[in-house]
């Protein structure tokens, strides 16, 4: 396949070629004319002198005019790019609240699924002593749904992602997993967590909890009955690392190129917003999200790096896949 020539090089070669041809023709023709009309060498010398000064003056004015036109065009193009960029930013600011609202609504649905499952278990529970634990799960799911409804009402505002606070991240993750274990996807599948007993750090608690929830639900959806999902939490220098492993088929190279794009999903009924929320959470914590092959379980592993977040203005909040 032939490589495409840079248009700037083509224009430059054309301009230089035209200048060289015009200058060469001028020198040859004017030299013949001067030799024909000059009476002696002194007169020829004067003609060549004036001819050279005229050439420099004319070409200088021509180059000035050409440069003026080109620079005006460049400045106009730069202004058009700035206007287009501002239009894109305005469009993003208009889209983000709707994106956030849709994603929180999906998390809200997950919380309601946990609540419904707990209610069904409550109806089927044979002994009253089992009711307390099921009611506690139901209350936790409804509390989480209430928090999501609050986030939904703040969609697009600077407080949508909550406030930074120093918390035990291990407890935060365990709380997310406790809700996930009562999700219908967790039936016939195993979810376990490996972490230290206490690991305190400054984070956005709501975003971290929702990100872990989304990653674990994605992993549960990727494995078959009897499948396993493991969550690991550890320190890595000045950062925390949260890993979610599964024994599913993994993520294909083709899907990795688009997996963080909004609304891209491999699920029949997915929204394509979960990993957008995970990446946003990592970015707000000065970190990143990476995807690989799990050395533990053989499926996919998602690794989220978290650092103490810097003070920020409006943020896009969280989303759900």
Backbone torsions as a table, in degrees:
resi	resn	phi	psi	omega
1	UNK	NA	124.3	-177.3
2	UNK	-69.0	139.1	179.2
3	UNK	-77.0	145.0	-178.2
4	UNK	-81.7	131.5	-179.6
5	UNK	-76.3	137.1	177.7
6	UNK	-62.8	124.4	179.6
7	UNK	-56.4	-34.5	-179.3
8	UNK	-63.2	-38.4	178.2
9	UNK	-66.1	-42.7	178.6
10	UNK	-60.3	-44.3	178.9
11	UNK	-63.9	-42.0	-178.0
12	UNK	-64.8	-43.4	179.2
13	UNK	-63.3	-41.6	179.1
14	UNK	-62.4	-46.0	-179.8
15	UNK	-62.9	-45.5	-179.6
16	UNK	-64.8	-39.7	179.3
17	UNK	-63.8	-44.6	178.7
18	UNK	-61.7	-41.2	-180.0
19	UNK	-64.7	-43.6	-178.8
20	UNK	-64.1	-42.2	179.7
21	UNK	-65.0	-46.4	-178.9
22	UNK	-63.8	-43.1	-179.8
23	UNK	-65.8	-41.5	178.8
24	UNK	-62.4	-45.5	178.4
25	UNK	-61.7	-40.5	179.6
26	UNK	-62.2	-46.1	-178.4
27	UNK	-62.9	-45.9	-177.7
28	UNK	-66.0	-50.7	-175.9
29	UNK	-66.8	-46.3	-178.6
30	UNK	-66.0	-32.1	177.6
31	UNK	-64.9	-43.9	177.1
32	UNK	-63.3	-42.6	-179.7
33	UNK	-64.0	-44.4	-179.9
34	UNK	-62.9	-41.5	-179.8
35	UNK	-66.0	-31.5	-178.3
36	UNK	-74.0	-38.9	-173.4
37	UNK	-96.5	-14.2	-179.2
38	UNK	-74.3	133.0	-178.4
39	UNK	-79.4	-32.6	179.4
40	UNK	-149.3	-178.9	-177.6
41	UNK	-65.6	-35.4	-179.8
42	UNK	-65.1	-42.8	178.5
43	UNK	-67.0	-38.4	177.4
44	UNK	-62.4	-38.6	178.1
45	UNK	-62.6	-42.7	179.5
46	UNK	-65.1	-41.9	179.5
47	UNK	-62.1	-45.0	179.4
48	UNK	-62.0	-37.4	179.0
49	UNK	-63.6	-50.9	-179.5
50	UNK	-65.4	-36.7	179.2
51	UNK	-63.3	-41.3	178.8
52	UNK	-65.3	-42.8	178.5
53	UNK	-63.5	-40.6	179.0
54	UNK	-64.1	-39.1	-179.9
55	UNK	-63.4	-47.2	-179.7
56	UNK	-61.8	-43.0	-178.6
57	UNK	-64.3	-46.5	-177.1
58	UNK	-66.3	-46.2	-179.9
59	UNK	-66.6	-34.7	176.9
60	UNK	-62.3	-44.3	178.1
61	UNK	-65.0	-39.0	179.7
62	UNK	-65.7	-43.0	178.4
63	UNK	-65.6	-36.9	177.1
64	UNK	-61.6	-45.8	-179.1
65	UNK	-63.6	-42.8	-179.7
66	UNK	-66.0	-43.9	179.3
67	UNK	-63.5	-38.6	178.8
68	UNK	-60.7	-44.4	179.3
69	UNK	-64.2	-45.3	-177.6
70	UNK	-65.4	-43.6	-179.5
71	UNK	-66.3	-37.6	176.0
72	UNK	-62.2	-39.5	178.7
73	UNK	-65.7	-41.6	178.8
74	UNK	-63.4	-44.9	179.4
75	UNK	-64.0	-38.9	177.7
76	UNK	-64.6	-41.6	178.5
77	UNK	-63.8	-40.8	178.7
78	UNK	-62.7	-40.2	178.1
79	UNK	-65.0	-40.0	178.7
80	UNK	-65.0	-39.4	177.6
81	UNK	-63.7	-41.7	179.2
82	UNK	-62.8	-41.2	178.2
83	UNK	-64.8	-42.7	179.3
84	UNK	-64.6	-39.9	178.8
85	UNK	-63.4	-42.1	178.2
86	UNK	-63.7	-37.2	177.7
87	UNK	-64.6	-39.1	177.9
88	UNK	-65.4	-42.4	178.5
89	UNK	-62.6	-41.3	177.6
90	UNK	-62.9	-40.6	179.0
91	UNK	-64.5	-40.4	178.2
92	UNK	-62.1	-42.5	-179.4
93	UNK	-65.3	-29.0	178.2
94	UNK	-78.3	-30.9	-177.6
95	UNK	-80.1	-36.3	-172.8
96	UNK	-57.4	-43.3	178.1
97	UNK	-58.5	-40.5	177.7
98	UNK	-67.1	-38.6	177.6
99	UNK	-63.2	-44.3	178.7
100	UNK	-63.4	-44.3	-179.4
101	UNK	-61.1	-43.2	179.4
102	UNK	-63.9	-40.1	-177.8
103	UNK	-70.2	-41.7	178.5
104	UNK	-65.7	-35.4	177.3
105	UNK	-60.8	-36.4	178.3
106	UNK	-68.5	-42.5	175.2
107	UNK	-61.3	-37.1	177.8
108	UNK	-61.0	-40.4	178.6
109	UNK	-64.2	-39.9	177.5
110	UNK	-61.2	-42.6	178.7
111	UNK	-63.4	-39.5	178.8
112	UNK	-67.8	-32.3	175.7
113	UNK	-63.9	-41.0	176.4
114	UNK	-63.2	-43.0	179.5
115	UNK	-62.9	-41.9	179.3
116	UNK	-65.4	-40.8	177.6
117	UNK	-62.0	-42.9	178.2
118	UNK	-63.0	-39.2	178.4
119	UNK	-64.5	-39.5	177.9
120	UNK	-65.3	-40.6	177.1
121	UNK	-64.4	-35.9	178.9
122	UNK	-63.5	-39.2	178.5
123	UNK	-68.0	-33.7	-176.3
124	UNK	-89.9	-11.8	-175.8
125	UNK	-61.4	123.9	-176.7
126	UNK	-76.7	-27.9	-173.9
127	UNK	-118.4	137.5	-179.3
128	UNK	-59.7	-29.4	-177.8
129	UNK	-66.6	-17.2	177.7
130	UNK	-83.7	-13.1	-175.5
131	UNK	-65.3	-36.7	-174.6
132	UNK	-59.8	-45.9	-179.2
133	UNK	-65.3	-40.8	-179.0
134	UNK	-68.7	-39.8	177.7
135	UNK	-63.8	-37.2	177.4
136	UNK	-62.1	-42.4	177.2
137	UNK	-64.0	-40.8	179.3
138	UNK	-63.3	-43.3	178.9
139	UNK	-63.3	-40.9	179.8
140	UNK	-63.8	-41.8	179.3
141	UNK	-64.4	-42.2	179.8
142	UNK	-68.5	-35.9	175.7
143	UNK	-62.9	-41.7	178.7
144	UNK	-64.8	-40.6	177.9
145	UNK	-62.4	-37.0	178.1
146	UNK	-64.8	-42.1	177.2
147	UNK	-61.5	-41.2	179.7
148	UNK	-65.8	-39.0	177.2
149	UNK	-62.2	-37.3	176.6
150	UNK	-64.7	-43.2	177.0
151	UNK	-61.3	-39.1	-179.2
152	UNK	-62.5	-38.0	179.9
153	UNK	-69.7	-18.6	179.6
154	UNK	-102.7	10.2	-174.2
155	UNK	-52.8	129.5	178.3
156	UNK	88.5	-7.3	-179.9
157	UNK	-93.4	168.7	-177.7
158	UNK	-69.7	-16.8	-178.8
159	UNK	-98.3	8.5	-176.4
160	UNK	-62.8	-31.3	-178.5
161	UNK	-91.0	3.6	179.8
162	UNK	82.0	-172.4	-178.3
163	UNK	-107.0	153.4	175.7
164	UNK	-75.3	134.8	177.0
165	UNK	-149.0	154.8	178.7
166	UNK	-87.0	118.4	-176.0
167	UNK	-136.4	167.3	171.6
168	UNK	-81.7	103.7	-175.0
169	UNK	-63.9	-30.7	177.9
170	UNK	-61.5	-44.3	177.7
171	UNK	-66.3	-37.1	179.3
172	UNK	-60.0	-45.7	-179.4
173	UNK	-69.1	-40.5	179.1
174	UNK	-63.3	-35.1	176.5
175	UNK	-65.3	-39.7	177.0
176	UNK	-64.3	-41.2	-178.5
177	UNK	-69.0	-32.2	179.4
178	UNK	-63.3	-38.1	175.8
179	UNK	-70.0	-42.1	-177.7
180	UNK	-62.6	-36.1	-177.3
181	UNK	-63.0	-18.8	178.4
182	UNK	-99.8	5.3	176.0
183	UNK	-77.7	146.2	179.6
184	UNK	-54.8	-31.7	178.9
185	UNK	-64.5	-23.3	-176.6
186	UNK	-81.5	-9.0	178.4
187	UNK	-66.3	136.4	179.3
188	UNK	65.2	18.2	176.0
189	UNK	-133.8	155.5	-176.4
190	UNK	-109.0	131.2	176.0
191	UNK	-123.3	121.7	177.2
192	UNK	-132.3	160.7	-175.9
193	UNK	-130.2	136.9	176.9
194	UNK	-120.2	115.1	179.1
195	UNK	-160.9	169.3	175.8
196	UNK	-75.0	162.6	-175.7
197	UNK	-65.2	-38.4	-179.0
198	UNK	-144.3	129.9	179.2
199	UNK	-145.5	95.8	-174.9
200	UNK	-89.2	142.6	179.5
201	UNK	-162.2	159.2	176.1
202	UNK	-87.2	119.0	-177.2
203	UNK	-145.8	174.0	165.4
204	UNK	-89.6	100.1	-173.1
205	UNK	-57.5	-42.9	-177.8
206	UNK	-62.9	-43.7	-178.8
207	UNK	-66.3	-42.5	-179.4
208	UNK	-63.9	-43.9	-179.0
209	UNK	-64.9	-42.2	179.3
210	UNK	-68.1	-35.9	179.0
211	UNK	-64.7	-44.4	178.0
212	UNK	-63.8	-41.9	177.9
213	UNK	-59.1	-46.6	-179.8
214	UNK	-62.8	-44.5	-179.0
215	UNK	-64.3	-41.7	-178.9
216	UNK	-69.6	-40.7	177.4
217	UNK	-64.1	-38.9	175.6
218	UNK	-61.0	-43.4	180.0
219	UNK	-64.8	-42.7	178.4
220	UNK	-62.2	-36.6	179.4
221	UNK	-70.1	-23.8	-176.9
222	UNK	-85.5	-18.6	-176.9
223	UNK	-100.7	161.4	179.4
224	UNK	-90.6	174.7	175.4
225	UNK	-55.3	135.7	-175.5
226	UNK	87.0	-2.5	-178.6
227	UNK	-72.6	167.1	-176.7
228	UNK	-126.2	144.4	174.8
229	UNK	-131.8	131.5	179.2
230	UNK	-126.2	137.9	178.0
231	UNK	-114.9	131.4	179.3
232	UNK	-124.2	141.1	178.2
233	UNK	-129.1	129.4	-179.7
234	UNK	-153.3	165.9	174.5
235	UNK	-91.4	150.3	177.3
236	UNK	-143.5	87.3	-175.0
237	UNK	68.4	-121.9	179.9
238	UNK	-91.9	10.9	-175.1
239	UNK	-124.8	165.3	169.6
240	UNK	-106.1	147.7	176.0
241	UNK	-122.2	126.9	174.5
242	UNK	-112.0	122.5	179.3
243	UNK	-116.9	138.1	175.6
244	UNK	-121.5	112.9	-178.8
245	UNK	-104.6	151.4	172.6
246	UNK	-145.6	165.8	178.8
247	UNK	-106.6	30.1	177.9
248	UNK	-82.8	-163.7	-176.2
249	UNK	-76.5	-9.8	-177.0
250	UNK	85.8	-177.6	-178.9
251	UNK	-108.5	127.0	-179.2
252	UNK	-70.4	158.0	178.9
253	UNK	-61.3	-37.3	-179.7
254	UNK	-64.7	-40.3	-179.2
255	UNK	-71.9	-30.6	-178.6
256	UNK	-62.2	-29.1	-178.4
257	UNK	-68.1	-24.9	-174.1
258	UNK	-123.9	3.3	-168.9
259	UNK	-66.0	-22.7	178.7
260	UNK	-96.7	3.3	177.2
261	UNK	-73.4	137.9	176.8
262	UNK	-57.3	135.6	175.8
263	UNK	72.3	3.4	173.4
264	UNK	-81.9	128.3	-179.7
265	UNK	-150.1	150.2	175.1
266	UNK	-102.5	2.4	-179.3
267	UNK	-92.4	150.8	179.1
268	UNK	-66.3	-34.0	-176.9
269	UNK	-122.9	25.5	179.9
270	UNK	-80.6	161.1	177.9
271	UNK	-100.8	-17.1	-179.4
272	UNK	72.1	29.7	-178.0
273	UNK	-120.3	-10.7	-175.0
274	UNK	-62.3	-50.2	-177.9
275	UNK	-73.8	-23.0	171.9
276	UNK	-62.7	-41.9	179.0
277	UNK	-66.8	-39.0	179.4
278	UNK	-64.7	-44.1	179.0
279	UNK	-64.7	-40.2	178.4
280	UNK	-61.9	-42.4	177.7
281	UNK	-59.8	-45.8	179.7
282	UNK	-62.8	-42.6	-179.2
283	UNK	-64.4	-39.5	178.8
284	UNK	-68.0	-20.4	176.7
285	UNK	-102.1	23.3	176.9
286	UNK	56.9	33.7	-178.4
287	UNK	-127.0	-155.8	-177.8
288	UNK	-154.6	169.2	175.6
289	UNK	-120.3	130.6	176.7
290	UNK	-124.3	154.4	-179.1
291	UNK	-122.0	139.8	178.3
292	UNK	-154.7	-169.9	176.3
293	UNK	-97.9	128.0	-176.3
294	UNK	-70.7	124.2	175.2
295	UNK	-78.0	-14.8	-179.7
296	UNK	-85.3	-52.1	-171.2
297	UNK	-112.9	-11.0	176.1
298	UNK	90.3	-9.9	179.1
299	UNK	-95.4	-136.1	-180.0
300	UNK	-92.0	155.0	170.6
301	UNK	-135.0	128.1	174.6
302	UNK	-107.9	126.4	-178.1
303	UNK	-117.2	122.3	-179.4
304	UNK	-111.5	125.5	177.9
305	UNK	-100.8	131.2	-176.7
306	UNK	-126.6	133.6	172.4
307	UNK	-127.7	168.3	179.3
308	UNK	-59.9	121.4	-176.3
309	UNK	-70.9	149.3	174.9
310	UNK	-85.4	156.9	175.4
311	UNK	-60.4	135.3	-176.8
312	UNK	-135.5	165.1	173.6
313	UNK	-87.5	-144.9	-179.4
314	UNK	-59.4	137.3	178.4
315	UNK	-124.1	158.9	-179.0
316	UNK	-76.5	-3.3	177.2
317	UNK	72.9	-146.1	-173.5
318	UNK	-122.5	165.2	178.9
319	UNK	-142.3	175.9	-177.9
320	UNK	-143.8	137.3	-173.7
321	UNK	-77.6	NA	NA
